[in-house]
Amino acid sequence: LVQDETMKSAASELAHVIDAAVHDVFKEFNSEVGTPGNVIGSPAEFNKVHTQLMDQSVPNSDLSSVVTFSDGEEIRGSLIGGDIAQINRSALERTRIPILSEVDVFASNNTQYITAGTRAQGTAVINGASQNVNYRDVKDTNQQTLNLTTIAAVETFVRGDVFTVANVFAVNNRSRQVLPYLKQFVVLADVSSAANAVALTISPPMIVPGTTDGSGDTLLNTAFQTVSAAPANGAAITFNVAASFTYPVRVAFHKKAISLVSARLRTPFSDTSSFVSDPQTGIGIRYWRGSDITTGRHIHRWDTVFGTQALQRELGARVNGT
């Protein structure tokens, strides 16, 4: 069945649908390097995302990346003529991108785009102090609600919007050291402000070390801290891109950052059916064929059921050119 040309075509179509769904999950990665919208012009520009992942204590193995074909063109072009034990040459001959900084890089035309909300820079600030949360309350969702006040009466915030908060710095969750740049957060759901206020669903949650979690215990919040401090009331919000700006989402990530699951569909009660399962992903496909005696039509269909979810968003990061 797998060798049949018709099956190959159907499997390819299903693969693109699944690939696009996985790309949509990438929008929930909160960390971003480079200038959104800029093509990745060289391995040196790409390598910045590996540094970012290491800052986030991501394991330096099982790392993959998906970029646009425009990025791939620039990266491959910069490597032409270079050869490291013929690794580059072998990859380039197969139109693959060589491994960069321990990251296996692929190009895809299913890259998803984000069009930023209408919110403008400088129009939203933190509405209320002490909006940090406890690890035990958010450990299953890895998200929280953040209240803002806005200058404009109606502004939109979209899933995938990345922002920073004044004086809220990133931390290395192994060494507990405060890093020299602000923590980045991502909006997880589209929302519009009303009456100069808005509640955003964001990730990661703001977990501050040394704070009690209601039971008198400070150990959990310290062990799982995500920020250097809670935002102050009135602290400024700065978005990574201007209002309504559209750009592609390219990423690098550890394999445990997202989950892709599938299940075997039921065997039909009539006609002929067969099943095949991809050994690498576990995606199952059902082939079902039947005939209509009144019209003489022969019907073939291929079905799959799957789901995707971001499990550990900080095991990934978005990458742009500089």
N, C-alpha and C positions, 0 to 999 in steps of 0.2 A: 504493500500500500504506500509506504513512504517513497518508493522509487517511482511511483506514477507521477507523470508530469502535471496532471491536473491537481493532484494532492500537493505537490510542491508549490504550485501557484496559490492554492488556498491557504497553505501553511504560511506562506510569505505574507499574505494579506493579514492573517491573524497575528503574525509576529509584529507587524507594524502597529496594529491596534494596541497590543500589549506594551510595545516599546513606548508609544505615545503616553500611555497611562503611567508608566514608570517615570517618564520625563515630567509629567504633571506633578508628581510627588516631590520632585527636586525643587519645586518652588518654595517648599517649606524649610529648606536649609537657611539658617539665619546668618551664617558667616559668608562674607564676600570679600574678594581681593580684586585689585585692578579697578579700572574705570568702566562701569557698566555701559555696554554698547560697543566698546572698542574690540576690534579683532585681535586675537592672540597672535602676535607677530613672530614669536621666536620661542625656543625652549626656555630661555631665561625668564621671559614673561610668565610662561606657564608654571615654572618651578616655584613661583611665589605661593601658589596654592598648597604645594607640599609643605612649605614652611608653616603656613597657616594651620594645616592639619596637625603638624607636630606640636604647635603651640596649644592645640586643643586636646593634646594627649591621645590622638588617634593612633592605634597600632600601625606600625610601619610595614604592614603586610596586607595582602588581599585588597590592594587599593586599585580602583578603576576610575576612569574619567570619560566623560562624553562631551565632545565639543562639536561645533558646526563644521561643515565641509570647508567653509572659508578659513576657519582656524587651521584645519588640517592642511590646507594648501600652503599657508604661510609657514607652518612648522616644518612640513616636509621639504619645502623649498629651501629653508635655512639649513637643512641637514644634507642637502645634495653635495656630494664631494667629501663629506665627512664619513669616516668609517671606524667603528669601534669593534674590532674582532669580527667584522663583516655583519654585525647585528643590524646596523642601520641599513645596509644595502639589502639584506634579506627582507626586512620589513617593508622597505620602500618598493621593492619589486612586487610585493603583494598588495600595494596601495594601502598598507597599514602604517600607522604612526608608531615609531619605536617607543619602548618604555622610557619614560622621562621621570627621573627622581623616584624610582620604585613604583611609579604609577603606570598602569596599563591603559593606554589612551585609544579611544575609538572615536570615529566621526559618525554623525547620524543626521539624517534630514528630518527627524522627528522632534528636534529641539523645540521646546515650548517658549513662547514669548509672554512677557509681562508688560502690561500697560499700567503705569503707576496711577494711583488715585489723583483726584483733583486737588488734594491737600498741597499747599504751598509751603516752602521753607519758612520757618519762623512764625507759623500761624497756630501751632499747637504746643502746649506745655503740660507738664504733669499737674493733675488736679487732685491734690491731697498727698500728704507725706505718708511714710510708712506703708508703701504698697508692696513691700517684699512679702514672700510667702514661705511656708514651711515645707521642707522636703516631703514629710510624711503625707501632706495633703495633695501634692502634685506628682508624686513618683510614678503614678500609673498613666497620667496624661501628658506630662512634661509640658504643661502650658498654664497660663494664668490670664486673668482679666486685668487690664491696665486702664485706669481712668485718666482721660485727658480733657482739658478745656481748650476750645478753639476760638480764634478771633472771628472767622467767617461763620455765618449761621449754618451753612450746609457745606460740608467737605466730604469727599469719599476717600476711603482707605481700602486697598484691595489686598487679597491674598497674595503674598509674595513681596509686599512692600518691606524693605529693610530700613532700620533706623537705629540711631544711637541716642542716649540720654546724657545730658551734661553731667560730668563728674561720676559717672557709673562706669568703672573700668572692668576690663576682662581679667580673668585670673587663670593661672595654670592649676588645673584641679588635682595635680599630683604634688607639686611643690608648694602649693598655696600662695605662690608669689603673684603679686599684682603686675599685670603686663602693661606696657607703656602705650596702650591704645584703648579706646572706649569699647565696651561690650556692644555687639550687634544683636538686634532682635528682629524677628520677622512676624508680620501680621498673618494670621492663619485663616481669617474669614473676612469676606467683604462686608463693609459696614459704612453707613453714612452718619455724620454728626447731626445732632438736632439740638436746638436751643443752646448752642455754643458748648456742647459737651458730647463726648463720645466714649464708649467703652470698647477697647480693642482686645481681641483674643490673641495673645502673643506667645512666642516660644523663643528662647528658653524662659522658664520662670525665674524670677529674681530671688535667689536664695542667698542670704547674707550670713557669713560666719559669725559665730559667737552669739547668735540670737536664740532665744528659747522657743521651743515649738509648742508651747502650751502645757507640756507635761513637766516643765522644769529642766528638760534635757537640751543642751546646746550641741551635743556631739554630732547628731545627724545633719543639722544645718551646716555645721563646720565641715563635715566630711564631704558633703555634696554641694558646696557653695558654687555659685555660678557668676557672682558679681562681687565687686569690692565693697559696695555699700548700696543702701537703698536710695532711690532718687529723692531729691528734696522737692517740696511743694513749689511749683512754678518752674522747675527745671526744664530747660529747652529741649525740644525734640528736633533732631536733624535727620532727614531722610537721605538715602544714598543717591537718589536720582531726583530730578526735577518733576514737577507735577505733569502727569499725562505722558511721560516719556516711555517709549516702547523699546524693549531690548530683549535679546535671547538669554536663556538661562543655561549656562554650561557649568558643569560640576566635576568635582573629584570627591570620591567617597570610599569609605570602607564598606565591605559587603554587608555588614550588620546594620548599616544605617537605615535600610529599608527592608520591607518584607514583600515578597511576591508569592502568593499562594494560589493553588488550583485544586480542583476536586474532579473526580470522575463523574461524568454525567450518566444518567440512567440508560439502561439498554432499552431501545424502543420495543413496543409490544408487537410491531409488525415490520415487514420488509427486512432488508439486509443492513447490518451495521457492523462497525469495527472500531477499535480504539487503538490509539498510539500515544505514548508518553515520552516527552523529551527527557533524556537521562540527566541533562545538566540543570534544568530549571524545574522539572517536575510538572510542567504544563501538560495537561491531557487534552487530546482532541478526539472528538467523536465524529466518525464518518457514517452517514446514513443515506441510503438510496432507496428509492421506490418508484413505482410507475403508476400512472393514472390511466385506467383501462378505457375511460370515456374519451380521452383526448390523445392517448398514445405518448404523452409526455413522460420522459424519464427524468426524475428529480434527484439531484445530488446536493447534499448539504454537509458542511463541516461546522461544528460548534465547539466552543470551549467556555469554561467559566473560571474566572480568576479575580483576584483582588490585590490591591497594592496599598501600602501604608508606610509612612515614615515612623520608624520605631525609635531611633536615636539620631535626632536631627544634627547633633553636634559631631557626629562621625562623618559629616560631609561639609563641603564648602563650595560656594560658587566661584568661578574664575573668569576674569575678563582680561583684555589687553591693557597695557599701561600707556 
